[in-house]
Amino acid sequence: MELPNVHVPKAMLAPMEGVTNPVYRQWVSESLDCAPVGLDTVCTEFVRITKHTPNEKVFREAIQRPKHQDIQLSVQVMGKHIEHMRDAAELLVQKDIDIIDINLGCPTPRAARGGVGAQMLEDMDTLKKVLTEMRSVIPGMLSAKMRAGVTESALVLERAQILEDCGIDFLVIHPRRTIDAYTGCADWRITAEVAKVLSIPVIANGDGWYPTDVLRLLDITGCHGYMCGRSSMRNPFLFDLFDDLLKGKSPRFVTVDMLLTRLHVLILRYIESVSERYALGRLKEIGRWVMTTVPTSKEQKRSVLQEQTTDLVFQRLAEHLTIQEKQLGPIDAQAASTHRLMPTPTMFFEF
């Protein structure tokens, strides 16, 4: 079931709590070539649907689209109240949202206590009712983003099949369990098995840090497309660089000047739209990820993050990255030919 001009994504920005707000979504959608190349869908932070009836105010930020008309918007909702999840879906349909997604992957303790996010995989009866009600009011795209499980992954295929039977149009799979949080390696073999058994498109997610990672991810899993989240914070050009590889071009390496120029744009937008204090927090969070692109000691990281203004944090970050670039060359260049180690067979794979 599709709306006109809406398609199953091939390159998605993942939903990230506290990160994928409208400013960030717009920022990532602006490519190296000043055109929406590589990325075709951006996802919102999850919108929590509680025991209270949802209203338009809840979705005020979620429904803000990127300026590029070719980029689709996926709004993610998280909750277990059957009627309210249906009501939320109806509100989003009225706003002509391209894709409505249900969060079945949030691993936080708060989500677990509330029985939502990944924890909903432990209550498939409620989940089926929620999805059935949502499907009944969504004429367009309905998707789900799920983890491999909570404490084990043995039921991942059965659960994925149930989601397909409930009428979702495509599935995003992050092959870690709740108890893994974001540690260890995402087990792409789980994703490959899910893609084999489902008849709907599957989107691969997890550990696509470099363009070459994403290429291997699609090759190993046979998935329709991919989703990247945290890796976009360390390299906002990731989608463009991967698009280069797909088109047979030599991958462009990101220079420190390119990265700092883009980061400066983001921070200025946060200052203008929210506040200096908020921008400082965003800069420190993204700065932590950016510093993983080069060798960074705990002392070096501390010297950057201890500053208390955006100007000083940016200055310290620029100094550190520039020194490393002079020694190593373009950011991430040393990773172009690296081989990603897969987890051992006993790590998650329990079929």
C-alpha positions in Angstrom: 0.0 0.0 0.0 1.7 3.2 -1.2 1.0 6.9 -1.6 1.9 8.4 -4.9 5.7 9.1 -5.2 6.5 7.3 -2.0 8.8 4.3 -2.2 10.6 1.8 0.0 13.8 3.6 1.1 17.3 2.5 0.0 19.3 4.9 2.1 17.9 6.0 5.5 19.0 8.3 8.3 18.1 6.3 11.5 15.8 7.6 14.2 18.0 8.7 17.2 16.5 10.1 20.4 17.9 13.6 21.1 19.6 13.8 17.8 17.4 13.5 14.7 15.4 16.7 15.3 14.4 18.9 12.3 17.7 20.9 12.4 19.8 17.7 12.3 17.6 16.1 9.6 18.0 19.1 7.4 21.8 19.2 8.0 22.4 15.6 7.1 20.2 15.9 4.0 22.6 18.6 2.5 25.1 16.7 0.6 28.7 17.3 -0.7 27.2 18.5 -4.0 24.5 20.7 -2.4 21.9 18.2 -3.7 20.1 15.3 -2.0 22.4 12.6 -3.4 22.7 9.3 -1.6 20.1 9.8 1.1 16.5 9.3 0.3 14.7 9.1 3.7 15.2 10.8 7.1 13.6 9.5 10.3 12.5 11.5 13.3 13.3 10.9 16.9 10.6 8.5 18.3 7.4 10.2 19.4 6.3 8.6 22.6 2.6 7.7 22.6 1.4 7.4 26.2 -1.9 6.6 27.9 -3.1 10.1 26.9 -4.8 10.7 23.6 -2.2 12.1 21.2 -2.7 15.6 19.7 -1.0 17.6 17.0 1.3 19.4 19.5 3.0 16.0 20.1 4.0 15.8 16.5 4.9 19.5 15.9 8.7 18.8 15.4 8.2 15.4 13.9 6.3 16.6 10.9 8.8 19.2 9.8 10.2 18.0 6.4 13.7 18.6 4.9 13.7 21.3 2.3 14.7 18.8 -0.4 11.4 17.5 -1.9 13.1 14.3 -3.0 13.8 13.2 0.6 11.1 11.3 2.3 10.1 11.7 6.0 9.5 8.8 8.2 7.9 9.5 11.6 8.5 6.9 14.3 6.1 6.3 17.1 6.6 4.2 20.2 3.9 3.0 22.5 1.6 0.0 23.3 -1.8 1.6 23.9 -3.8 0.2 21.0 -6.3 2.9 20.5 -3.9 5.8 21.0 -1.3 4.3 18.6 -4.2 4.1 16.0 -5.1 7.7 16.8 -1.5 8.8 16.3 -1.4 7.0 13.0 -4.5 8.8 11.9 -3.1 12.2 12.8 0.0 11.5 10.8 -1.9 10.3 7.8 -3.8 13.7 7.9 -0.4 15.4 7.7 0.5 13.4 4.5 3.6 11.8 6.2 5.4 9.5 3.8 6.2 6.7 6.2 4.9 5.8 9.7 7.2 3.6 11.6 6.8 1.7 14.9 9.7 1.6 17.3 10.5 -2.0 18.3 14.2 -1.4 19.0 14.7 1.1 21.8 16.9 -0.7 24.4 16.7 1.8 27.3 15.6 0.8 30.8 12.8 3.3 30.7 11.4 1.7 27.5 11.7 -1.8 29.0 9.8 -0.7 32.2 7.1 0.7 30.0 6.8 -2.4 27.9 7.6 -0.5 24.7 10.4 -0.3 22.2 12.3 -3.6 22.0 10.4 -4.9 25.0 7.2 -5.1 22.9 8.8 -8.1 21.2 8.1 -10.0 24.4 4.3 -9.3 24.1 3.5 -10.2 20.5 -0.2 -10.4 21.2 -0.4 -6.7 22.0 2.0 -5.9 19.2 -0.2 -7.6 16.7 -3.2 -5.7 17.9 -1.4 -2.4 17.7 -0.1 -3.0 14.2 -3.5 -4.3 13.0 -5.2 -1.1 14.2 -2.4 1.1 12.7 -2.6 -0.7 9.4 -6.4 -0.2 9.3 -6.0 3.6 9.2 -2.8 4.0 7.2 -3.3 3.9 3.4 0.4 4.5 2.8 3.7 3.1 4.1 3.8 1.4 7.5 7.2 0.1 8.7 8.8 -1.3 11.8 12.3 -1.0 13.2 13.2 -4.0 15.4 16.0 -5.5 17.4 17.0 -9.1 17.2 15.4 -9.7 20.6 15.6 -8.7 24.2 17.9 -11.3 25.9 18.1 -13.8 22.9 17.7 -13.8 19.2 16.2 -17.2 18.6 12.7 -15.9 17.8 13.8 -13.1 15.4 12.6 -14.9 12.3 9.2 -15.9 13.8 8.7 -12.3 15.1 9.7 -10.8 11.8 7.2 -13.0 10.0 4.5 -11.9 12.3 5.2 -8.3 11.6 5.0 -9.0 7.8 1.7 -10.8 8.4 0.4 -7.7 10.2 0.8 -5.8 7.0 3.9 -3.7 7.3 5.4 -2.6 4.0 9.1 -3.0 5.0 11.2 -3.9 8.0 14.4 -2.4 9.4 16.4 -4.8 11.4 19.2 -3.9 13.9 20.8 -7.3 14.7 21.6 -6.6 18.4 19.6 -7.6 21.4 18.4 -5.2 24.1 21.0 -6.5 26.6 23.7 -5.6 24.1 22.7 -2.0 23.8 25.3 -0.7 21.3 28.2 -2.9 22.3 29.9 -5.6 20.3 29.3 -6.1 16.6 25.9 -6.0 14.9 25.5 -9.6 13.6 24.8 -9.1 9.9 24.1 -12.8 9.5 20.9 -12.4 11.4 19.9 -9.6 9.0 20.7 -11.9 6.1 18.4 -14.7 7.5 15.5 -12.2 8.0 15.9 -10.9 4.5 15.8 -14.5 3.1 12.5 -15.5 4.8 10.5 -12.3 4.3 8.7 -11.4 1.1 8.7 -7.7 2.0 11.8 -5.5 1.6 14.3 -5.5 4.5 16.5 -2.6 5.4 19.9 -3.4 7.1 21.0 -1.3 10.1 24.0 -1.6 12.5 27.7 -0.7 12.3 27.8 0.9 8.9 30.7 3.1 9.9 32.4 3.5 6.6 31.2 3.5 3.0 33.0 0.2 2.5 31.1 -1.2 5.5 27.8 -0.3 3.9 28.8 -2.0 0.7 29.7 -5.2 2.5 26.6 -4.9 4.6 24.4 -5.0 1.5 26.4 -7.7 -0.1 26.3 -10.0 3.0 22.7 -9.5 3.8 21.1 -9.1 0.4 18.9 -6.3 1.8 16.9 -3.8 -0.2 18.6 -0.8 1.5 20.5 0.4 4.5 20.1 2.7 7.5 22.8 4.6 9.3 22.6 6.6 12.5 25.5 7.1 14.8 27.9 7.0 11.9 26.3 10.1 10.4 27.4 12.0 13.5 31.1 11.1 12.9 30.9 11.7 9.2 27.8 13.6 7.8 29.0 12.9 4.3 28.6 9.1 4.6 25.6 8.8 2.4 27.3 10.7 -0.4 30.5 8.7 -0.2 28.6 5.4 -0.3 26.7 6.8 -3.3 30.1 7.3 -5.0 31.0 3.6 -4.5 27.6 2.5 -5.8 28.2 4.5 -9.0 31.6 3.1 -9.5 33.4 6.3 -8.6 36.6 6.5 -6.5 35.5 7.4 -3.0 36.2 10.9 -1.9 37.9 11.3 1.4 36.7 13.8 3.9 39.1 16.5 4.9 39.1 18.2 8.3 38.2 21.5 6.6 35.2 19.9 5.0 34.0 18.4 8.3 34.6 21.5 10.3 32.8 23.7 7.8 29.7 21.4 7.9 29.8 21.2 11.7 30.0 24.9 12.1 26.8 25.3 10.0 25.0 22.9 12.3 26.1 24.6 15.5 25.1 28.1 14.2 21.6 26.7 13.3 21.2 25.3 16.8 22.3 28.7 18.3 19.8 30.5 16.1 16.9 28.1 16.5 17.3 27.2 20.2 20.2 28.6 22.3 23.9 28.7 22.8 23.6 26.3 25.7 21.7 23.7 23.7 24.2 24.1 20.8 27.0 23.5 23.2 25.5 20.2 24.3 24.9 19.1 20.7 28.5 20.1 19.7 30.0 18.1 22.6 27.9 15.0 21.7 28.8 15.1 18.0 32.3 16.1 18.8 32.8 12.8 20.7 31.8 11.0 17.6 33.9 13.1 15.3 37.0 12.4 17.4 36.6 8.7 16.7 37.6 9.4 13.1 41.2 9.9 14.3 43.4 8.6 17.1 42.2 10.4 20.3 43.4 9.7 23.8 41.2 10.2 26.9 43.3 13.3 27.7 42.8 14.8 24.3 39.1 14.1 24.4 38.8 15.7 27.9 40.7 18.8 26.7 38.1 19.4 24.0 35.0 18.6 26.0 35.9 20.5 29.2 35.4 23.8 27.5 32.2 25.7 28.3 31.5 27.7 25.1 30.8 26.5 21.6 33.6 28.7 20.3 36.2 27.1 22.6 35.0 23.5 22.1 35.0 24.1 18.3 38.5 25.6 18.5 40.0 22.7 20.5 38.3 20.2 18.2 39.7 21.9 15.1 43.2 22.0 16.6 43.1 18.3 17.5 41.7 17.2 14.1 44.1 19.3 12.1 47.1 17.9 13.9 45.9 14.4 13.3 45.2 15.1 9.6 48.7 16.3 9.0 50.0 13.0 10.4 47.5 10.6 8.9 46.0 12.3 5.8 42.2 12.7 5.2 39.8 11.6 7.8 39.0 7.8 7.7 41.3 7.3 4.7 43.2 4.6 6.6 39.9 2.7 6.9 39.3 2.4 3.2 40.7 -1.1 2.9 40.1 -2.4 6.4 38.2 -5.7 6.9 35.3 -5.7 9.3 35.5 -8.5 11.8 32.3 -10.5 12.2 31.1 -11.7 15.6 31.8 -15.3 16.6 29.0 -17.8 15.8 28.0 -18.0 19.5 27.7 -14.3 20.0 24.1 -13.7 19.0 23.2 -16.3 16.4 21.0 -18.8 18.1 18.9 -20.5 15.4 
